[in-house]
């Protein structure tokens, strides 16, 4: 039988700390995944559900966006995927009686872990003005509340429509269609907080804001560089791809401020060697870089490539590239001494990396938030593109750019039009297909939406999934901004902190999960998703819904649109709700690459979206070619006595969803309020291993933000650098600390003071 949810928050006063692990997965990962799943679902439901994950006739994992191989294993899921499925397919339920028992003020004092463990939401819930508890309402009443508030706005731009990456292609297309027919491009999404920097850099340099590689490219690469990424926790199935690449002769360079178990050695639980043996060593060279030093590293490598006779693919550069002369003129300024200071690396390490680069004809560079969440993130990624262009490694099999997306279908949502700055061609296609004039002015991204709420320019906040309050930077500012809204609405499967930080009025609209059957008037439905490598495939839930009254995300959007837009809308919302094939027919006519959508998605494995640089070495940029760039080299400047903090996940979490209080690979158990610090940096501050410390960030305007009461863990991170979990440390990230161009929060390079705790209390419960 599944276990009951915790009645109280666990006390996190003294987490146990052991030695970091040096391998990932293996039998411990299998055992842990099954224990978590059985606690939530029971034995029989666990077996039935997990065997459907990522299968051609099953459902797409609601966790990460890593693609499926051509031939799937019987168990095509990882430990954290099993946790994500268990959280959604849990037998625990959050009923109206729960909300009657727990006032919103009490829930706001609970941890995100406790909230998530309570189970699935079952009933639309409404928090009236002045009330202290949510109360149940009918779906009709809920839609009336939203419609009345939206129609009362002075301008459609006073509404914000946020999207989480979990939303399907069909729901995302309908959602943006509704928002634009309502009259706004205020469509911020979780991409704004993660890979917006990747999209900004790639659109400028190669013309497509997505990765250019497939799984087969990764398998056949000579060299794979994994920079600013921890696949062992964040994309565990990627380790199987790296293992296969190693078996084919690939070499791997890892670039990261922290040693990560998954990149050291992988014990594949699908193989006897992984279960009972030592597994496969993955990394050939570990470059333990200082936080934010990646642009300097790649610029120096590019200078050294230019200086080596015959190292540049001159034919590719001449035929396919623009701006090479300006780039080549700037590259000699890359200085050894400055690069060593910026990166914290030894000269011999960079020279060894160079020789591995020069020995490779086919190179892939993978990256994630460790590159995208800095002020200079966009120039850094453009320097990575320079690095690949120099040797012709874009549009060549076994080579290319590989930004590894986090949330399942976050890339698909953008493809479907969830973008505050839509392309004119997309809006033209929308207007031609649906017969209304969509707004052309740009809307608000995440940071701009928070500012608009704070300043009273936005009055309604509607979220399709996600946990906006916990995911956003500058927690105190974000929460104060949300409380200024007239109405906050969240479409959700589980309880989270965003439901506890509300506007004057609030609604929770419970929805179906990926694992559940979706039966509409037109019969049983399926939805589609796009993975991190541009593959589109179907997802079919098989479980009975958590409650018979639940609506799917497409149904919620369609019913709300009918209520808000009324007879003025010629869009067949009722038809779309009844049969998602009708939605896919329209997607096929509006979104390039989706021609014959229904037929192609019916094939096992789905289909690949076109990618001009990969498919034909054509580059749809402003110049018509791939663009070299020569951005000034930047890296964080840290005052004396300060540290540079990166926020990161534990192994027991996915984005803001906290599955447990352990970080097994880093040796942490029983707590999350910890900060990883090099022993010498801690000693300089008089902080023993296990001491209690306060983290205070310092921003350029003189403002400070403090996160109190963190346990110091002496850890082999780069000198001068520290790391701690989000969302606990989001409070330290100023709202105005963002990447140039992309406006992504710079959560990976926060200047902090680390001081003995002003209040030595224990028993802290993190919200």
C-alpha positions in Angstrom: 0.0 0.0 0.0 1.2 3.5 -0.6 2.4 5.5 2.4 0.5 8.4 3.9 1.8 11.9 3.2 3.9 13.5 6.0 1.7 15.3 8.6 4.4 17.8 9.5 7.4 19.3 7.9 10.6 17.4 8.6 13.1 19.4 10.7 16.3 20.1 8.7 18.6 21.3 11.5 21.5 18.8 11.0 21.8 17.2 7.6 24.1 14.2 7.5 27.2 14.8 5.3 29.3 12.0 3.8 31.9 11.8 1.1 30.7 12.6 -2.5 30.1 9.7 -4.8 32.2 9.0 -7.8 29.6 7.1 -9.9 26.0 7.5 -10.8 23.0 5.1 -11.1 23.6 1.4 -10.5 21.6 -0.8 -8.1 21.2 2.0 -5.5 19.4 4.2 -8.1 17.0 1.3 -9.0 16.2 0.6 -5.4 15.6 4.3 -4.5 13.4 4.8 -7.6 11.3 1.8 -6.7 10.9 2.8 -3.1 9.8 6.3 -3.9 7.3 5.0 -6.5 5.9 2.3 -4.2 5.4 4.9 -1.4 3.3 7.0 -3.8 1.6 4.4 -6.0 1.8 1.0 -4.4 3.4 -2.1 -6.0 1.0 -3.0 -8.7 0.4 0.6 -9.9 4.2 1.2 -9.9 4.8 -1.8 -12.3 1.9 -0.9 -14.6 2.9 2.8 -14.8 6.7 2.7 -15.1 6.6 0.2 -17.9 4.6 2.8 -20.0 7.1 5.6 -19.5 8.7 6.9 -22.8 7.3 3.9 -24.8 5.9 4.3 -28.3 2.4 3.4 -27.0 2.8 5.0 -23.6 3.3 8.5 -22.2 6.2 10.9 -22.3 8.0 11.3 -19.0 6.9 14.6 -17.3 10.5 15.2 -16.2 13.3 16.1 -18.6 13.2 16.6 -22.3 16.0 14.0 -23.2 15.0 12.1 -26.4 14.1 8.5 -26.7 16.4 6.1 -28.6 15.2 4.5 -31.8 14.7 1.2 -29.9 13.5 1.7 -26.3 14.4 -0.5 -23.4 11.6 -2.2 -21.5 12.4 0.2 -18.6 13.0 3.5 -20.5 13.2 5.7 -17.5 15.7 7.0 -15.0 15.6 7.4 -11.2 14.4 11.0 -11.4 11.9 10.1 -14.1 10.4 7.5 -11.9 10.1 10.0 -9.1 8.4 12.5 -11.5 5.9 9.8 -12.6 5.3 8.7 -9.0 4.5 12.3 -7.9 1.9 12.6 -10.7 0.4 9.0 -10.5 0.3 9.1 -6.7 -2.8 7.8 -4.9 -2.7 10.6 -2.4 -5.4 13.3 -2.9 -5.8 16.9 -1.9 -9.6 17.4 -1.4 -11.7 20.3 -0.4 -11.6 19.0 3.2 -7.8 19.5 3.1 -8.3 23.2 2.3 -10.9 23.6 4.9 -8.5 22.3 7.5 -5.5 24.3 6.4 -5.7 28.2 6.0 -3.6 29.7 3.3 -1.4 31.4 5.9 -0.5 28.0 7.3 0.2 26.6 3.9 2.5 29.5 3.1 4.6 28.5 6.1 5.0 24.9 4.9 8.0 23.7 2.8 7.7 23.0 -0.9 8.5 19.4 -0.1 5.6 19.1 2.3 3.1 20.8 -0.1 4.1 18.5 -2.9 3.8 15.4 -0.8 0.1 15.9 -0.1 -1.0 14.5 -3.4 -3.1 15.3 -6.5 -5.5 18.2 -6.6 -9.0 17.1 -7.4 -11.4 20.1 -7.3 -11.4 23.7 -8.6 -10.7 25.8 -5.5 -11.4 29.6 -5.0 -9.9 32.0 -2.5 -12.4 35.0 -2.3 -11.2 38.5 -1.4 -10.6 38.7 2.4 -10.9 34.9 2.9 -8.3 32.9 4.7 -9.1 29.5 3.1 -9.8 28.1 -0.4 -13.3 26.9 -1.0 -14.6 24.5 -3.7 -16.3 25.9 -6.7 -17.8 24.4 -9.9 -15.9 24.6 -13.2 -18.5 27.0 -14.5 -18.1 29.3 -11.6 -14.4 29.2 -11.9 -14.5 30.2 -15.6 -16.9 33.0 -14.8 -14.5 34.4 -12.2 -11.6 34.5 -14.7 -13.7 35.7 -17.6 -15.3 38.6 -15.5 -11.8 39.7 -14.3 -10.2 39.6 -17.8 -13.1 41.4 -19.4 -12.9 44.2 -16.8 -9.3 45.1 -17.6 -8.6 48.4 -19.2 -6.2 46.6 -21.6 -5.5 43.0 -22.6 -1.9 43.8 -21.7 -2.9 44.0 -18.0 -3.0 40.2 -18.1 -0.1 37.8 -18.0 -0.3 34.2 -19.4 2.6 32.1 -18.1 3.5 28.6 -19.3 5.5 25.8 -17.8 7.4 23.3 -20.0 5.1 20.4 -19.1 2.3 21.7 -21.3 1.7 19.7 -24.5 1.9 21.0 -28.0 -1.8 21.0 -28.4 -2.5 22.8 -25.1 0.3 25.4 -25.8 -1.0 26.1 -29.3 -4.5 26.7 -27.9 -3.2 28.8 -25.0 -1.2 31.2 -27.2 -4.1 31.3 -29.6 -6.5 32.4 -26.8 -4.1 34.9 -25.4 -3.5 36.5 -28.8 -7.2 36.5 -29.7 -7.8 38.2 -26.3 -5.3 40.8 -27.4 -1.8 40.3 -25.8 1.6 38.8 -26.4 2.2 38.6 -22.6 3.3 35.0 -22.8 6.3 34.5 -20.6 7.4 30.9 -20.1 10.0 28.9 -18.2 12.4 29.3 -21.2 12.9 32.9 -20.1 14.5 31.5 -17.0 16.7 28.8 -18.5 17.6 28.5 -22.2 16.5 31.9 -23.5 20.2 32.7 -23.7 20.8 29.7 -25.9 18.0 30.7 -28.2 19.2 34.3 -28.4 22.8 33.3 -29.3 21.8 30.5 -31.7 19.3 32.6 -33.7 21.9 35.3 -34.3 24.7 32.9 -35.2 23.1 29.9 -37.0 19.6 31.1 -37.6 17.8 28.5 -35.5 17.3 28.8 -31.8 17.6 25.0 -31.1 20.3 22.4 -30.9 21.5 21.0 -34.2 22.3 17.4 -33.1 20.4 14.1 -32.9 21.1 11.2 -30.6 22.9 9.5 -33.5 25.2 12.5 -33.8 26.1 12.2 -30.1 26.7 8.4 -30.5 29.2 9.0 -33.4 31.0 12.1 -32.1 34.8 11.9 -31.7 34.7 14.5 -28.9 31.9 15.6 -26.6 32.3 18.6 -24.4 29.8 18.8 -21.6 29.9 22.3 -20.1 27.9 23.7 -17.2 25.7 20.7 -17.0 25.1 17.8 -14.5 23.4 15.0 -16.5 23.6 12.5 -13.6 20.9 14.4 -11.8 19.2 16.7 -14.3 19.2 14.5 -17.5 20.1 11.0 -16.3 19.2 9.2 -19.5 21.9 11.2 -21.2 24.4 9.1 -19.4 23.3 6.1 -21.6 24.0 8.1 -24.7 27.5 9.1 -23.4 28.2 5.5 -22.5 27.3 4.4 -26.0 29.5 7.2 -27.5 32.4 6.1 -25.3 32.0 2.5 -26.6 32.3 3.9 -30.1 35.5 5.7 -29.3 34.3 9.1 -28.2 36.3 11.1 -25.7 34.6 13.4 -23.2 35.7 16.7 -21.7 33.7 17.9 -18.7 33.7 21.6 -17.8 32.2 22.4 -14.4 33.0 24.1 -11.1 31.9 21.0 -9.2 32.9 17.4 -9.8 29.7 15.5 -10.6 29.4 11.7 -10.1 27.4 11.1 -13.2 30.2 12.5 -15.4 32.9 10.5 -13.6 31.5 7.0 -14.0 28.1 5.6 -15.1 26.8 2.3 -13.8 24.1 1.6 -16.3 21.3 -0.3 -14.6 20.3 -1.9 -17.9 23.5 -3.9 -18.0 25.2 -6.5 -15.8 28.4 -4.4 -15.8 26.4 -1.4 -14.5 24.5 -3.3 -11.9 27.3 -5.5 -10.5 30.5 -4.0 -11.9 32.2 -0.7 -11.9 30.4 0.6 -14.9 31.9 2.9 -17.5 34.3 5.8 -16.9 33.0 8.8 -18.9 35.2 11.8 -18.5 38.6 11.8 -20.1 39.5 15.4 -19.0 37.8 17.3 -16.2 38.3 21.1 -16.4 37.2 22.4 -13.0 36.5 25.9 -14.1 35.7 29.0 -12.0 32.1 30.0 -12.2 31.5 32.1 -15.3 34.9 31.5 -16.9 33.6 29.5 -19.9 33.7 32.4 -22.5 37.4 33.1 -21.6 38.2 29.4 -22.0 36.5 29.0 -25.4 38.0 32.3 -26.7 41.5 31.1 -25.8 40.9 27.7 -27.4 39.7 29.5 -30.5 42.9 31.7 -30.6 45.0 28.5 -30.3 43.1 26.8 -33.1 43.7 29.8 -35.4 47.4 29.7 -34.6 47.7 26.0 -35.5 48.5 25.3 -39.2 45.7 23.5 -40.9 43.4 23.4 -37.9 40.7 25.7 -39.4 38.2 24.2 -41.9 38.9 26.9 -44.4 36.5 25.5 -47.1 33.6 25.5 -44.6 34.4 28.9 -43.3 34.7 30.4 -46.8 31.5 28.9 -48.2 29.2 29.0 -45.2 30.4 31.7 -42.7 30.2 35.5 -42.3 32.3 37.7 -40.0 35.4 35.5 -39.9 37.9 38.3 -40.5 36.5 40.4 -37.6 36.5 37.4 -35.3 40.1 36.4 -36.3 41.3 39.9 -35.7 39.8 39.9 -32.1 41.0 36.4 -31.1 44.7 37.2 -30.6 43.7 39.4 -27.6 42.9 36.3 -25.7 45.6 36.3 -23.0 47.0 33.3 -21.2 47.3 35.1 -17.9 43.9 36.6 -18.0 42.3 33.3 -19.1 44.0 31.4 -16.3 42.7 33.9 -13.8 39.2 33.8 -15.2 39.0 30.0 -15.4 41.1 28.9 -12.4 42.7 26.3 -14.7 46.3 25.3 -15.2 47.9 26.0 -18.6 48.6 22.3 -19.0 44.9 21.5 -18.7 44.0 23.9 -21.5 46.8 22.6 -23.7 45.6 19.0 -23.2 42.0 20.1 -24.1 43.4 21.7 -27.2 45.1 18.5 -28.4 41.8 16.6 -27.8 40.0 19.2 -29.9 42.5 19.1 -32.7 42.4 15.3 -32.8 38.6 15.3 -33.3 37.0 15.7 -36.7 33.4 15.5 -35.2 32.8 17.5 -32.0 29.6 18.1 -30.1 29.3 20.8 -27.3 26.5 20.2 -24.8 25.5 22.7 -22.2 22.8 23.7 -19.8 22.1 26.3 -17.0 25.8 26.6 -16.1 26.3 28.6 -19.3 22.9 30.2 -19.7 22.4 32.0 -16.4 25.1 34.6 -16.3 25.2 38.2 -17.4 27.5 37.3 -20.2 25.6 34.1 -21.1 24.8 35.0 -24.7 28.4 36.0 -25.6 29.6 32.8 -24.0 27.3 30.6 -26.2 28.2 32.6 -29.2 31.9 31.8 -28.4 30.9 28.1 -28.3 29.4 28.5 -31.8 32.7 30.2 -33.0 34.5 27.2 -31.6 32.4 24.8 -33.6 32.4 26.9 -36.8 36.2 27.1 -36.9 36.5 23.4 -37.6 33.2 22.9 -39.6 31.4 21.2 -36.7 27.9 22.4 -37.5 26.0 20.5 -40.2 28.4 17.6 -40.1 27.2 14.2 -38.9 28.5 13.5 -35.4 28.9 17.2 -34.6 27.0 20.3 -33.5 25.5 22.4 -30.8 23.5 20.6 -28.1 21.7 22.9 -25.5 20.1 20.3 -23.2 16.7 21.5 -22.3 15.3 20.8 -18.9 11.5 20.4 -18.7 9.6 18.0 -21.0 8.2 20.0 -24.0 9.7 23.4 -23.0 11.1 23.5 -26.5 7.8 22.4 -28.0 5.9 25.2 -26.2 8.2 27.7 -27.9 7.7 26.0 -31.3 3.9 26.3 -30.7 4.1 30.1 -30.3 4.6 30.5 -26.5 6.8 33.5 -26.9 6.5 37.1 -25.8 8.3 38.2 -29.0 6.7 36.1 -31.7 8.1 36.2 -35.2 6.1 38.2 -37.7 5.8 35.1 -40.0 4.2 33.2 -37.2 1.7 36.0 -36.5 1.0 36.2 -40.3 0.2 32.5 -40.4 -2.0 32.8 -37.4 -3.9 35.7 -38.9 -4.4 33.9 -42.2 -5.6 30.7 -40.5 -8.0 32.1 -37.9 -9.1 35.4 -39.4 -8.2 37.8 -36.6 -5.4 40.3 -36.3 -3.0 39.2 -33.5 -1.2 41.9 -31.6 2.2 42.8 -33.0 3.7 44.6 -30.0 6.1 42.5 -27.9 4.8 41.2 -24.6 6.4 40.6 -21.2 9.0 38.0 -20.4 9.3 36.5 -16.8 11.4 39.3 -15.3 9.3 42.0 -17.1 6.1 40.4 -15.9 7.2 40.5 -12.3 8.0 44.2 -12.7 4.6 44.8 -14.3 2.9 43.1 -11.4 5.0 44.9 -8.9 4.2 48.3 -10.5 0.5 47.7 -10.9 0.7 47.5 -14.7 -0.4 43.9 -14.7 -3.5 42.8 -12.7 -4.3 39.2 -13.7 -1.7 36.4 -13.6 -2.7 33.1 -15.2 -0.3 30.1 -15.1 -0.5 27.0 -17.2 1.4 24.7 -14.9 4.6 25.4 -13.1 5.5 27.0 -9.8 6.2 30.5 -10.8 6.7 32.0 -7.3 9.3 29.4 -6.4 11.0 29.3 -9.8 11.5 33.1 -10.1 14.4 35.2 -8.8 14.3 37.7 -6.0 11.8 35.8 -3.9 10.6 38.7 -1.7 10.1 41.0 -4.7 8.3 38.3 -6.7 6.0 37.4 -3.8 5.1 41.0 -3.1 4.4 41.5 -6.9 2.1 38.5 -7.0 0.2 39.8 -4.0 -0.6 43.0 -5.8 -2.5 41.1 -8.6 -6.3 41.3 -8.5 -6.5 37.6 -9.5 -4.0 34.8 -9.7 -4.9 31.5 -11.4 -2.9 28.3 -11.5 -3.7 25.2 -13.6 -1.9 22.5 -11.6 -1.7 18.8 -10.8 -0.1 19.2 -7.4 -0.1 21.7 -4.6 2.9 24.1 -4.6 4.0 27.4 -3.1 2.5 29.5 -5.9 -0.9 28.5 -4.6 -0.1 30.1 -1.2 1.2 33.5 -2.5 -1.9 34.9 -4.0 -3.5 38.0 -5.4 -6.6 39.6 -3.9 -8.5 36.6 -5.2 -7.1 33.3 -6.4 -8.1 30.1 -8.2 -6.6 26.6 -8.4 -7.7 24.7 -11.5 -6.8 21.0 -11.2 -5.8 19.2 -14.4 -5.1 15.8 -15.9 -1.5 14.6 -15.8 0.5 13.0 -18.6 -0.1 9.5 -17.1 -3.9 9.7 -17.3 -6.5 8.9 -19.9 -8.0 11.9 -21.6 -11.5 11.0 -22.9 -13.4 13.8 -24.6 -16.5 14.0 -26.7 -14.5 12.8 -29.7 -13.2 9.8 -27.9 -9.9 9.0 -26.2 -7.2 11.6 -27.0 -3.5 11.8 -27.1 -1.2 14.8 -27.1 2.3 15.4 -28.6 5.6 16.8 -27.3 8.9 17.9 -28.7 12.1 16.7 -27.1 15.4 18.5 -26.7 16.6 17.4 -30.1 13.5 18.4 -32.1 11.8 15.1 -32.3 8.0 15.2 -32.1 6.1 12.2 -30.8 2.8 11.2 -29.2 2.0 10.8 -25.5 -0.9 8.6 -24.3 -1.9 8.4 -20.7 -3.2 5.1 -19.5 -4.3 5.6 -15.9 -7.7 6.4 -14.6 -7.8 10.2 -13.8 -7.1 11.2 -10.2 -10.7 12.5 -10.1 -13.5 12.1 -12.6 -14.1 15.9 -12.6 -10.6 16.8 -13.8 -10.3 18.6 -17.1 -7.3 18.4 -19.5 -5.3 21.5 -20.2 -6.7 21.8 -23.7 -10.2 21.5 -22.3 -9.5 24.2 -19.7 -8.2 26.6 -22.4 -11.1 26.0 -24.8 -13.8 26.5 -22.1 -12.1 29.6 -20.8 -11.7 31.0 -24.3 -15.4 30.4 -25.1 -16.4 32.2 -21.8 -14.0 35.2 -22.3 -14.3 35.7 -26.1 -17.9 34.7 -26.5 -19.6 35.0 -29.8 -17.0 37.5 -31.1 -14.7 34.6 -31.7 -15.0 32.5 -34.9 -12.5 30.0 -33.5 -14.1 26.6 -33.1 -13.2 26.1 -29.4 -15.8 23.5 -28.8 -14.6 21.4 -31.7 -11.0 21.7 -30.5 -11.9 20.5 -27.0 -13.8 17.5 -28.4 -11.1 16.2 -30.7 -7.4 17.2 -30.6 -7.0 16.1 -34.2 -8.7 19.3 -35.1 -6.0 21.2 -33.2 -3.2 19.3 -35.0 -4.8 20.1 -38.3 -4.5 23.8 -37.6 -0.9 23.4 -36.2 0.0 21.7 -39.4 -1.2 24.8 -41.4 0.4 27.4 -39.1 3.7 26.0 -37.8 6.5 25.1 -40.3 7.6 21.5 -40.2 4.3 20.1 -39.0 2.9 19.3 -42.5 1.0 15.9 -42.4 1.2 16.1 -38.6 -1.4 13.5 -37.8 0.1 10.9 -40.2 3.7 11.5 -39.2 3.1 11.5 -35.4 1.3 8.1 -35.7 4.6 6.5 -36.7 6.6 4.9 -33.8 9.1 7.4 -32.5 7.3 10.3 -34.3 9.3 12.6 -36.6 12.1 15.1 -36.7 11.4 18.8 -37.2 13.5 20.4 -40.0 16.7 22.1 -38.9 18.4 23.9 -41.9 21.9 24.1 -40.5 21.9 20.4 -39.7 20.0 19.2 -42.7 21.5 21.2 -45.5 24.2 23.5 -44.0 22.1 26.5 -44.8 21.8 29.2 -42.2 18.6 31.4 -42.1 20.3 34.4 -40.4 20.3 38.0 -41.4 23.4 37.4 -43.5 22.3 34.1 -45.0 25.4 32.5 -43.5 26.6 31.2 -40.1 27.9 34.3 -38.2 31.2 34.5 -36.4 31.0 37.0 -33.6 33.7 38.9 -31.6 32.1 39.8 -28.3 34.4 41.2 -25.6 35.4 38.5 -23.2 33.7 38.9 -19.8 33.8 37.0 -16.5 32.5 37.7 -13.0 34.5 40.3 -11.0 34.4 39.3 -7.4 35.5 41.7 -4.6 38.0 40.6 -2.1 36.5 38.5 0.7 33.5 37.5 -1.4 32.5 34.3 -3.0 30.6 33.6 -6.3 27.5 31.5 -5.7 25.8 29.2 -8.2 22.3 28.0 -7.5 21.6 24.3 -8.4 19.4 21.3 -7.9 19.9 18.4 -5.5 19.5 14.9 -6.7 16.1 14.7 -5.0 14.4 17.4 -6.9 13.3 18.4 -10.4 13.2 22.1 -11.0 11.1 23.4 -8.0 9.6 20.0 -7.3 11.3 18.5 -4.2 11.1 14.7 -4.0 13.1 14.3 -0.8 15.7 15.9 1.4 18.8 14.0 0.1 21.5 14.7 -2.4 22.9 11.2 -2.6 25.7 11.8 -5.1 27.1 14.8 -3.2 26.9 12.9 0.1 24.1 15.0 1.7 21.1 13.6 3.4 18.3 14.9 5.6 18.4 18.6 4.6 18.5 21.2 1.9 19.7 24.3 3.6 23.4 23.7 3.0 26.1 25.6 1.1 29.0 23.8 -0.6 32.3 25.7 0.0 35.9 24.8 -0.6 37.6 24.0 2.8 40.2 26.7 2.3 37.6 29.4 1.6 35.6 28.3 4.6 38.7 28.3 6.8 39.5 31.9 5.8 36.1 32.8 7.1 36.4 30.8 10.3 33.7 28.4 9.3 34.1 24.8 10.3 32.5 22.0 8.4 28.9 21.9 9.7 28.9 25.5 11.0 25.8 27.6 10.5 26.2 30.6 8.2 24.2 33.4 6.6 24.5 34.0 2.8 24.2 37.7 1.8 24.2 38.7 -1.8 25.6 42.1 -2.9 24.2 43.9 -5.9 25.6 46.7 -7.9 23.1 49.2 -6.6 24.3 48.6 -3.0 21.3 46.5 -2.1 21.7 43.3 -0.1 19.6 40.2 0.3 20.1 37.5 3.0 19.3 33.8 3.2 19.9 32.9 6.8 20.9 29.6 8.5 22.8 27.4 6.0 25.0 24.5 7.1 28.5 24.9 5.7 29.7 21.8 3.9 33.4 21.6 3.0 33.4 20.4 -0.6 35.8 20.1 -3.5 34.4 23.0 -5.5 36.6 25.6 -7.3 38.3 28.1 -5.0 36.3 31.3 -4.6 33.1 29.6 -5.6 30.2 28.2 -3.7 26.9 26.3 -4.5 23.5 26.0 -2.8 20.1 24.7 -3.8 17.3 26.6 -5.3 14.6 27.7 -4.7 16.0 28.3 -1.2 18.6 30.7 -2.6 16.4 32.4 -5.3 15.9 35.1 -2.6 19.6 36.1 -3.2 19.2 36.7 -7.0 18.3 40.4 -7.7 15.4 40.8 -10.2 17.7 43.1 -12.2 20.6 40.7 -12.3 19.9 39.3 -15.8 21.8 38.2 -18.9 22.4 40.8 -21.5 20.1 40.3 -24.5 18.1 37.3 -23.2 17.1 38.8 -19.8 17.5 35.4 -18.2 18.1 35.6 -14.4 21.8 35.4 -13.6 21.4 32.7 -11.0 24.7 31.0 -11.6 26.9 34.0 -10.6 25.7 35.7 -7.5 28.3 37.6 -5.4 27.9 36.7 -1.7 29.3 37.2 1.7 29.5 34.1 3.8 29.4 34.9 7.5 28.7 33.1 10.8 24.9 32.9 11.4 23.5 35.8 13.3 20.8 33.5 14.7 22.1 30.1 15.7 18.7 28.5 15.9 18.2 25.0 14.6 15.2 23.3 13.3 14.8 25.6 10.3 12.0 24.7 7.8 12.7 26.0 4.3 9.7 27.4 2.4 
